Amino acid sequence: MGRPGRWRVVTVVGTRWETPTARTLHLDLGDPFAFLAGQHVLLCDEVVVGDTLEVRGPIGRWFVWEGDEPIVGVVGGSGAVPLMAMLRQARASGRPDLVRLLVSARRPEDLYYADELPGPESTVVWTREAPPVSARPPGRLCAADLAPLLDGGPERTVFVCGSPSFCDAVTDMLAELAVPASRVRVERFGPSR
């Protein structure tokens, strides 16, 4: 297997639109490389099938999951990307019970991985417009949405990923719910343009 963190040339073999403004790229890596769920590679915005890219990765050590401890993911928008990798790893290992995911999305067309969410391990909170089948009216994520994911079972590490304001609001809620700061990992990101 290739060494993590080195530069390599890969080929785009497929793409899938996740939302009207975001897509997943499927890459032919040549030789596979080891990675931890939550790590990422840096890519450019405009690619088509057949393009070759020079990428570096996987990178990142703070916001990764080894796959053997129970976690809660709280994500906003494209913050779903690293947590979806963690949920997929849990499903593939036959341990989906290890991951609980709370996703905040503006409206159905803005939900990343809509074909995989919601599911038994995940809950979606709609902030602006909810589908007719939603039991919860649209509105901001609140501590009452988080509490059920933290109750019962073993203590879980909480991964929070989203915009700075989203992450700040969620970490405040986690503090209100008495989640120790040592059990919280936060990945903030800003606009890409």
matplotlib code that plots the C-alpha trace (Angstrom):
import matplotlib.pyplot as plt

x = [0.0, 1.1, 2.5, -0.1, 0.6, 2.6, 1.8, 0.3, -1.4, -4.9, -7.6, -11.2, -13.4, -16.7, -18.6, -21.8, -23.7, -24.5, -26.3, -26.7, -23.3, -21.3, -20.2, -18.3, -15.3, -14.5, -10.8, -8.6, -5.7, -3.5, -2.1, -4.4, -3.3, -4.2, -6.4, -8.5, -12.2, -12.3, -9.0, -9.2, -7.3, -7.2, -8.8, -9.7, -13.3, -13.6, -12.9, -14.5, -14.2, -10.9, -9.0, -5.8, -5.1, -2.1, -3.4, -1.8, -3.2, -4.7, -3.9, -5.2, -4.8, -7.1, -10.4, -10.1, -11.8, -10.0, -13.3, -13.4, -15.1, -18.6, -19.0, -21.6, -21.2, -22.9, -22.5, -23.8, -23.7, -20.6, -19.3, -21.1, -18.2, -15.7, -18.5, -20.1, -16.7, -16.9, -20.5, -19.6, -16.6, -18.9, -21.4, -18.7, -17.3, -20.7, -20.8, -23.1, -24.2, -20.8, -21.9, -24.8, -25.0, -27.0, -27.1, -28.2, -29.4, -31.2, -33.6, -33.8, -31.9, -29.0, -28.6, -25.3, -25.6, -29.3, -29.4, -27.8, -29.4, -31.4, -31.0, -31.1, -27.8, -28.7, -31.2, -31.6, -32.6, -34.0, -33.4, -35.3, -37.6, -38.5, -40.0, -43.7, -42.7, -40.5, -41.7, -39.8, -40.6, -37.8, -35.6, -32.1, -30.4, -30.9, -29.8, -33.0, -31.9, -28.5, -29.5, -31.0, -27.8, -25.8, -28.1, -27.6, -24.8, -21.1, -19.6, -19.1, -16.5, -18.4, -17.2, -18.5, -17.9, -19.3, -19.0, -17.4, -20.7, -22.3, -19.4, -19.5, -23.2, -22.9, -20.0, -22.0, -24.9, -22.5, -21.2, -24.8, -25.3, -22.2, -20.2, -16.5, -14.5, -11.9, -14.6, -15.3, -13.4, -14.2, -13.3, -14.3, -14.2, -14.9, -16.1, -14.1, -14.4]
y = [0.0, 3.5, 5.8, 8.2, 11.9, 11.6, 13.3, 10.9, 11.1, 9.7, 9.6, 10.7, 7.7, 9.0, 11.9, 12.1, 15.3, 15.3, 18.7, 21.4, 22.8, 19.8, 16.6, 13.4, 12.4, 8.7, 8.2, 5.5, 5.5, 3.0, 1.4, 1.6, 3.5, 3.2, 5.9, 6.5, 7.5, 11.3, 12.0, 13.9, 14.9, 18.3, 18.6, 21.3, 22.3, 21.7, 18.1, 15.7, 12.0, 11.1, 14.1, 13.2, 15.0, 15.3, 14.9, 14.7, 12.6, 11.3, 14.0, 15.0, 13.3, 15.3, 14.6, 10.9, 7.8, 4.5, 2.6, 0.9, 3.4, 4.8, 8.3, 11.0, 13.2, 16.5, 18.1, 21.1, 21.2, 19.8, 19.0, 15.7, 14.5, 13.2, 11.8, 10.0, 8.2, 7.2, 5.9, 4.0, 2.4, 1.4, -0.1, -2.0, -3.4, -4.6, -2.1, 0.7, 0.9, 2.7, 5.8, 8.2, 11.0, 14.3, 16.2, 19.8, 20.8, 23.8, 21.9, 18.4, 19.5, 20.6, 17.3, 15.6, 11.8, 12.0, 8.4, 7.2, 9.5, 9.5, 6.0, 4.0, 5.6, 9.2, 12.0, 15.0, 18.4, 20.7, 24.4, 26.2, 23.7, 20.2, 17.5, 16.6, 13.4, 15.2, 14.8, 18.0, 21.4, 23.4, 25.3, 25.5, 22.6, 22.7, 20.9, 18.8, 17.4, 16.4, 15.0, 11.7, 10.9, 11.3, 9.3, 5.7, 3.4, 4.1, 7.6, 8.7, 11.1, 13.8, 15.0, 18.4, 19.6, 22.6, 26.4, 28.3, 29.6, 26.2, 24.6, 27.3, 26.9, 23.1, 23.2, 25.5, 23.1, 20.2, 22.2, 22.8, 19.0, 18.4, 16.7, 17.0, 19.1, 16.3, 14.2, 16.8, 17.1, 20.1, 20.7, 24.3, 25.4, 28.6, 29.5, 28.0, 31.1]
z = [0.0, -0.7, 2.0, 3.5, 3.0, -0.2, -3.5, -6.2, -9.6, -9.7, -12.4, -12.0, -13.0, -11.9, -10.2, -8.4, -7.5, -3.8, -3.8, -6.5, -5.5, -4.3, -5.8, -4.8, -7.0, -7.6, -8.1, -9.5, -7.1, -8.9, -5.8, -2.7, 0.3, 4.0, 5.6, 8.6, 8.3, 8.4, 6.6, 3.4, 0.2, -1.3, -4.8, -7.3, -8.0, -11.8, -12.9, -15.4, -15.8, -17.3, -15.8, -13.9, -10.7, -8.4, -4.9, -1.5, 1.2, 3.3, 5.7, 9.1, 12.5, 14.9, 13.2, 12.5, 13.9, 14.5, 14.1, 17.5, 19.8, 19.9, 18.4, 17.7, 14.7, 14.5, 11.1, 9.1, 5.3, 3.8, 7.3, 6.6, 4.4, 7.0, 9.2, 6.3, 5.8, 9.5, 9.2, 6.0, 7.8, 10.7, 8.4, 6.5, 9.7, 10.8, 13.7, 12.6, 16.3, 17.0, 15.0, 15.7, 13.2, 13.5, 10.3, 9.9, 6.3, 5.0, 2.8, 1.1, -2.0, 0.3, 2.0, 1.2, 0.8, 0.5, -0.8, 2.4, 5.0, 7.0, 8.3, 11.5, 12.6, 11.5, 12.1, 9.8, 11.2, 8.5, 9.2, 6.5, 4.7, 5.8, 3.6, 4.4, 6.1, 8.7, 12.3, 13.3, 11.9, 10.3, 12.7, 14.1, 15.7, 19.5, 22.6, 22.6, 19.2, 20.6, 24.0, 22.7, 20.9, 24.0, 26.4, 27.3, 26.3, 26.6, 26.6, 23.1, 21.5, 19.7, 16.3, 15.2, 11.6, 9.9, 9.6, 12.5, 13.7, 13.5, 15.4, 18.1, 18.6, 18.8, 21.2, 23.5, 23.4, 24.3, 27.2, 28.4, 28.2, 30.3, 27.6, 28.7, 26.4, 26.2, 24.4, 21.7, 18.4, 16.2, 12.6, 11.4, 7.8, 6.0, 2.6, -0.2, -2.4]

ax = plt.figure().add_subplot(projection="3d")
ax.plot(x, y, z, "-o")
ax.set_aspect("equal")
plt.show()
